[in-house]
Amino acid sequence: MNQVVIIGAGPTGLTLAMLLAQRGIAVKLIEASRSFRRTFRGEALMPSGLDAIFQMGLADLVAGIPHCALDAWEFIIERRPIFRVDEPLETGGKACTLISQPALLEQVLAKANDCPSFEFIQGSAVKDLLWQDGRIAGVTLGDHREIAADLVIGADGRNSIVRQKANLSLQEEATSFNILWFKLASSPRFEAENVFYSIVCGDDAFGLFRSSEGNLQIGWSLHGNSANSWQQIDWVERIAAASPDWLAAHIRSQSDSIERPVLLSVTVGRCPQWYAPGLLLLGDAAHPMSPIRAQGINMALRDAIIATNYLAPALQKNSSLAEIDALLPQIQAEREPEIIQIQKLQRAEIAQAELLRNYPLIRHGVSRLASTIPSISNRIRQSWVDRQFQLRRGFANVCLKV
Ligand SMILES: Cc1cc2nc3c(=O)[nH]c(=O)nc-3n(C[C@H](O)[C@H](O)[C@H](O)COP(=O)(O)OP(=O)(O)OC[C@H]3O[C@@H](n4cnc5c(N)ncnc54)[C@H](O)[C@@H]3O)c2cc1C
């Protein structure tokens, strides 16, 4: 039987490993981290991602792990409320839902472990690729172990070593930026309803919501020199000063509860080519996604479904290496159009935020007019809602067929 080796047990690698192993395919999944409980795991799933979870037969499993639906989105500029949109946006649709990613990954791993053809190698980083006759034929681990494969799948995230070792180039977008990502204690206001706040004040912009595990999650985007100098300033006070009074009071009173702020360099882009002989890149390794409007996990799950449709039947038949390689461009061809469209919409969302950040006159005008004249607030609100539908549903018809 063909042997598949998947690098990276994030949403892409783990769900793909489970789907292939459930179809009897020999899969070895290699993960560098010893635990799923690392920081900066995103957790918002849009209706497109929830649908993928449902198709994978994981809906019951989600019910048993920490999760909560978002109640609304609210935008605050210069400390004034601009507009609010309740979830779900679509009548009768699914609300954007926050799901504990470590808990989800642990449960998907348990499902994969039920399959006799699955093997999990944890706590070992892939360091290099093995080549045979110009084709990638496996991987080398940090402890020098060599693992042979008929197909290597790089699902090792935005800084993919597999991508680098295979010499597959990444075209990075100019919108790549830094984000300070941290948690603090929640407030009763968020227990009553979980609103995702997007806040812009002066040069500062950040998002805030109550995570599925109960504390508040803040992502503060840092620009230019701020990324190097954030530790030299009283950044907690700066975030409080940009917040409306009720939130500022909460941040100041709970500043001792702040947990491990991490500065993340958010790479965004796409590989012109996702494959080489013997190798396929998927998820962030092929197309690192911006955190804007929570798309990366959703796209990862949808990549896993389409890859399974192509690969499972071929691998079940013990196909020749040439037959396997012939499928790889088809997987990219099916997934790439949606990724291009979603990244374009994410860029449009960032452009709106940048407009407000860079032009104080527009920022002050919008905040004054929209907070006092309902018809202006409604027009801005409607234009935001119109932009969200495709970001929530995706562009492609993604259906698990095998
Ligand atoms: C701050 C932030 C917040 C986000 N929030 C959201 C959100 O709410 N919703 C959403 O949909 N998206 C969100 N995203 C995007 C999302 O996190 C990614 O798009 C998604 O995790 C991609 O999944 P992946 O499996 O492809 O990669 P990853 O999740 O990055 O997983 C890659 C895995 O590979 C492992 N690995 C790396 N190198 C090696 C190696 N050499 N050997 C073995 N293993 C290796 C890593 O340890 C990791 O487990 C956010 C991103 C950021 C930066």
The ligand as an SDF file (V2000), in Angstrom:
LIG
                    3D

 53 58  0  0  0  0  0  0  0  0999 V2000
   -3.0170   35.5950   15.5660 C   0  0  0  0  0  0  0  0  0  0  0  0
   -3.7540   34.6980   14.6150 C   0  0  0  0  0  0  0  0  0  0  0  0
   -5.0870   34.4220   14.8310 C   0  0  0  0  0  0  0  0  0  0  0  0
   -5.8000   33.6220   13.9300 C   0  0  0  0  0  0  0  0  0  0  0  0
   -7.1120   33.3800   14.1590 N   0  0  0  0  0  0  0  0  0  0  0  0
   -7.7980   32.6140   13.2890 C   0  0  0  0  0  0  0  0  0  0  0  0
   -9.1700   32.3130   13.5220 C   0  0  0  0  0  0  0  0  0  0  0  0
   -9.7530   32.7360   14.5170 O   0  0  0  0  0  0  0  0  0  0  0  0
   -9.8110   31.5440   12.5970 N   0  0  0  0  0  0  0  0  0  0  0  0
   -9.1920   31.0770   11.4740 C   0  0  0  0  0  0  0  0  0  0  0  0
   -9.8440   30.4100   10.6570 O   0  0  0  0  0  0  0  0  0  0  0  0
   -7.8880   31.3170   11.2620 N   0  0  0  0  0  0  0  0  0  0  0  0
   -7.1760   32.0600   12.1430 C   0  0  0  0  0  0  0  0  0  0  0  0
   -5.8580   32.2950   11.9270 N   0  0  0  0  0  0  0  0  0  0  0  0
   -5.1840   31.6270   10.8040 C   0  0  0  0  0  0  0  0  0  0  0  0
   -4.9520   30.1530   11.1720 C   0  0  0  0  0  0  0  0  0  0  0  0
   -4.3360   30.0620   12.4420 O   0  0  0  0  0  0  0  0  0  0  0  0
   -4.0880   29.4290   10.1500 C   0  0  0  0  0  0  0  0  0  0  0  0
   -4.4590   29.8000    8.8440 O   0  0  0  0  0  0  0  0  0  0  0  0
   -4.2640   27.9080   10.3330 C   0  0  0  0  0  0  0  0  0  0  0  0
   -3.8080   27.5380   11.6130 O   0  0  0  0  0  0  0  0  0  0  0  0
   -3.4950   27.1320    9.2740 C   0  0  0  0  0  0  0  0  0  0  0  0
   -3.5190   25.7640    9.6100 O   0  0  0  0  0  0  0  0  0  0  0  0
   -2.3370   24.8040    9.1790 P   0  0  0  0  0  0  0  0  0  0  0  0
   -2.6710   23.4620    9.7290 O   0  0  0  0  0  0  0  0  0  0  0  0
   -2.1160   24.9250    7.7130 O   0  0  0  0  0  0  0  0  0  0  0  0
   -1.0390   25.4050    9.8740 O   0  0  0  0  0  0  0  0  0  0  0  0
   -0.7040   25.5440   11.4310 P   0  0  0  0  0  0  0  0  0  0  0  0
   -1.9260   25.7210   12.2230 O   0  0  0  0  0  0  0  0  0  0  0  0
    0.3380   26.5920   11.5180 O   0  0  0  0  0  0  0  0  0  0  0  0
   -0.0850   24.1370   11.8140 O   0  0  0  0  0  0  0  0  0  0  0  0
    1.2020   23.7590   11.3740 C   0  0  0  0  0  0  0  0  0  0  0  0
    1.7080   22.6630   12.2920 C   0  0  0  0  0  0  0  0  0  0  0  0
    2.9530   22.2020   11.7770 O   0  0  0  0  0  0  0  0  0  0  0  0
    3.8580   22.0140   12.8670 C   0  0  0  0  0  0  0  0  0  0  0  0
    5.2260   22.1370   12.2990 N   0  0  0  0  0  0  0  0  0  0  0  0
    5.8200   23.2510   11.8380 C   0  0  0  0  0  0  0  0  0  0  0  0
    7.0530   22.9700   11.3860 N   0  0  0  0  0  0  0  0  0  0  0  0
    7.2310   21.6460   11.5740 C   0  0  0  0  0  0  0  0  0  0  0  0
    8.3040   20.7450   11.2960 C   0  0  0  0  0  0  0  0  0  0  0  0
    9.4610   21.1590   10.7360 N   0  0  0  0  0  0  0  0  0  0  0  0
    8.1470   19.4370   11.6210 N   0  0  0  0  0  0  0  0  0  0  0  0
    6.9900   18.9860   12.1760 C   0  0  0  0  0  0  0  0  0  0  0  0
    5.9480   19.7990   12.4570 N   0  0  0  0  0  0  0  0  0  0  0  0
    6.0670   21.0950   12.1520 C   0  0  0  0  0  0  0  0  0  0  0  0
    3.5010   23.1430   13.8220 C   0  0  0  0  0  0  0  0  0  0  0  0
    3.9420   22.8540   15.1330 O   0  0  0  0  0  0  0  0  0  0  0  0
    1.9780   23.1550   13.7100 C   0  0  0  0  0  0  0  0  0  0  0  0
    1.3660   22.2870   14.6310 O   0  0  0  0  0  0  0  0  0  0  0  0
   -5.1390   33.0890   12.8100 C   0  0  0  0  0  0  0  0  0  0  0  0
   -3.7830   33.3440   12.5970 C   0  0  0  0  0  0  0  0  0  0  0  0
   -3.0950   34.1460   13.4890 C   0  0  0  0  0  0  0  0  0  0  0  0
   -1.6540   34.4300   13.2460 C   0  0  0  0  0  0  0  0  0  0  0  0
  1  2  1  0
  2  3  1  0
  2 52  2  0
  3  4  2  0
  4  5  1  0
  4 50  1  0
  5  6  2  0
  6  7  1  0
  6 13  1  0
  7  8  2  0
  7  9  1  0
  9 10  1  0
 10 11  2  0
 10 12  1  0
 12 13  2  0
 13 14  1  0
 14 15  1  0
 14 50  1  0
 15 16  1  0
 16 17  1  0
 16 18  1  0
 18 19  1  0
 18 20  1  0
 20 21  1  0
 20 22  1  0
 22 23  1  0
 23 24  1  0
 24 25  2  0
 24 26  1  0
 24 27  1  0
 27 28  1  0
 28 29  2  0
 28 30  1  0
 28 31  1  0
 31 32  1  0
 32 33  1  0
 33 34  1  0
 33 48  1  0
 34 35  1  0
 35 36  1  0
 35 46  1  0
 36 37  1  0
 36 45  1  0
 37 38  2  0
 38 39  1  0
 39 40  1  0
 39 45  2  0
 40 41  1  0
 40 42  2  0
 42 43  1  0
 43 44  2  0
 44 45  1  0
 46 47  1  0
 46 48  1  0
 48 49  1  0
 50 51  2  0
 51 52  1  0
 52 53  1  0
M  END
$$$$
